[in-house]
Amino acid sequence: MSEITLSGLEKRYGDTLAVEDVSVTIDDGELLCLLGPSGSGKSTTLRMLAGLETPTDGTIHIGDEDVTDRPAYERTTATVFQDWALFPHKTVIENVAFGLKMEGVGKTERRERARGMLERVRMESHADENPMNLSGGQKQRVALARALAVNPDVLLLDEPLSNLDKRLSEDMQIELREIHEEFEETFVHVTHDQDEAFTLADRIGIMAEGNLVQVGEPDEVYENPKNRFIEGFLGDTNFVEGTVERTTPDSIRVETELGREVVLSTANPDALTEGTSLTLSLRPEILSTESAESGSEDDATGRPALADGSTTNSIVGTVENVLYRGSTVRYSVAVDGTSMFVERTVADSGEFDAGDEVRISWDGADVLAFRDDGSRVDL
Amino acid sequence: MSGTHSSLPAPVARVWEPLLERSRSKRALLLMAPLLLFELLLFVAPFLILLRISVTEGSTDLRYAPGTWSLEGYAEVFSTDVLLSAIAYSFKMGLTATAITVVIATGYAYAIWRAEGLLKSVLLFSVILPLLTTLVIKTYAFWPLLSPTGTVNDVLVSLNLISEPIQFVPGTIGVIVGQVYIVLPYAVLAIYSVLSTMDWGLVEAARDLGASRPRASLEIVVPQAMPGIIVATVISFAWSVGAYAAPGLLGAGDDLAFALEVEQRLLSNLQWEVATAYALVMLLLMLVSVAALTAVLNVFGGEFEYA
C-alpha cells in the first residue's frame, strides 16, 4: 500500500515561498507528472516527498504512515536526480548495489541483485566501469537501476530526462512507461516538458508559483484547463482580448482586437454580462485555413455568418511569415493590426506564401474564454 | 610517433614522458630555464654539499674535515641512543599530531563546505588568520594558556574538574597542541579545496538510498575528499616529524625531537658530519614513510593522481 497523500504542503525559505499550498492524493501504482515552469515549486515538492527538505507546514502520508518529519534514509522512496548524482569513486555495479549495502544485504546477494537490475536497463556490460565515463543516456539508466534496486514503494524522478537530447529523451519516456508497468510502483515524475508529461502520465499535476493548480488526466487538463495559465502553458495558442458585447440565450458575441465580433456558443448565457473583458483562446488545432478567394462573399461585410444560428466564425488576414517546423508549417497571419498563427500539416493541400490572403475559420463552440483574473468562463 | 616504448615503471613514465615530449621543443626548455637554475642553485647543489659533508671524517678544531672520506658520521648516528630515540620521538609525535590534525581538519573543512554566507567567510578567515601571525609568537602563546599557572588550568581547577594544575607546557601534550595548531590551517585548506568541488547532491543521493548522515559521510564524502586528505596528511606528517619550533618552545627536557638534535650537533658540538648524516638518514626514513602513508590512504578509495 503506497498511496501518497500530501495535504497543505508549504515550504518557505526565509521570505521566499517556494511551495505555497500543495494538496493531492496519489494513487497506489499511479504515474503522476508534476508539470510546471521552472520556479513553480515542483522540484521542492518532490524533495519534500523524498525527505530531502522538511516542509514548513502541511503533512505527507505514504500509505497510512505520517512521514512528514522522517529523514530521507528512513523513507521507502528512491529518487532519480536531474544530474543523476552517480557516485564517481564507485563502479557502476557498486552504485546500483549501494542502497542494498545500506540495507545490510550481503555482498554476494547485493551484487547479484544489482546485476539483475543492470540487465533490466541493458547496462550489464558496463557493470565494472567508472560511471563518469558513461554517456548521458547510460548514466540515466544506471541512476534508474540504482533507485529501483532498493525496491522502493515510490520512485521519484526529478527531471531525469532534461539533460538528454530529444531523441534519447523520447526513447527513455517509452522505457520509463514500460518500467512503470512492470514494477507496479507509484511514480512521481517532475518535468517542465509538456510532451514528456503527456506521454508518461496517468495524471498530470500542473504547478504554478508554488501552487498545484489542477490535477487530472492528460486529455482532461488539455481540453478543460482550469485557468488561462494552464491553457497557455500546455501548448501554443492564440490569446485574443475582447469585450462582451451582447448575450443571447445560446450565444455570446465578443468584440475583439481582431477588429470584428467573435461568436461563442453557450449553454450558460448568464455567466457573463455585457462589458466584461475576456481573453479568448484560439488553439491552432481548431482553426482551419483556406485561400481567401475560395471563401464566401459575406466577409466583406465584417459580420460572421450566423444566419442559421451556428457559431462558425471566419476572418480574413494576410500571411506575414511562414515557419517550417518539420511535420507542420506555421503561418503567422496579420488580422486587422494584430497577428495570430495557424498551423497546417505538410500533407495539407496548398501552401501559402507571405502576402497571400487567407481565411481562418473555427467553430465558436471550441473557443475557451478566460476572465481578467485568469479564471475560465464556464460556457 | 617515435615508436620507442619506455621501460620505465608506469608511475614514473606517466610523469616523465609528457616532460620528454615537451622538452623536444627548445622554446619550452628555455622557458623552464629559470626554474631549473633556481632548483639547481638552491636545492640540488646544497643537497649535494650536504651529502658530501656526511661522508667526511670528524675534526676536533673544524666543523668537519674537508676532503676526507669516512662513514663515521653514519656510524655515530646508529650507535648513539640519544639520536635514535630522538628519531623515535619525532615519529611518534609526528604521527600523533598528524592524526589529530587530519581528523580536526576534515571536520572543519566539512563545516566550511556546508556553511553559507557570513558563517562560511568567518570560518575560512579564521583558518587564514593564524597564518598571518609569526610562528614563534603563536607557539609561545600556548605558555600563558597551557602552563600550570595558565588560563586552561585556572578554569579546570575553578570548575573543580581537577584538584592540581596539570603541566601541559612544558611537556609532550603542549608540543602536540602547538604542532597541531601550526599545521592545521594548511591541512584544512588542502581538504577544503577538494571538498569545495564536490556536489552535495551525491550526499543527498546516498541518504535517499538509506545511508544515515554519518554513513553517507563515510561512504561518499571521505572517499571523494581523499586526495585532499592525502595532501593534508603528507604536509602535516612531514612538517611535524621535522618540527623544530613546537618541541623547542613548548617541550620539556625529554621532548628531544630530531630537529633539536641536529641543531645541537650542528651549532654546539660542531659535528657537521654527524648532523648531515643524521639529517640524510631522517630524510630517507621520511620518504619511505610518506610513500607508505600514501599507499595506505589510497586503499580507502582515493584515486590519487600523481601527475
Interface residues (C-beta under 8 A of the other chain):
Chain A: A50 G51 L52 P71 A72 Y73 E74 T77 A78 T79 F81 D83 A85 L86 F87 P88 H89 F98 G99 M102 E103 R146 A147 V150
Chain B: D199 G201 L202 E204 A205 A206 R207 D208 L209 G210 A211 S212 R215 A216 E219 I220 P223 Q224 G301 G302 E303
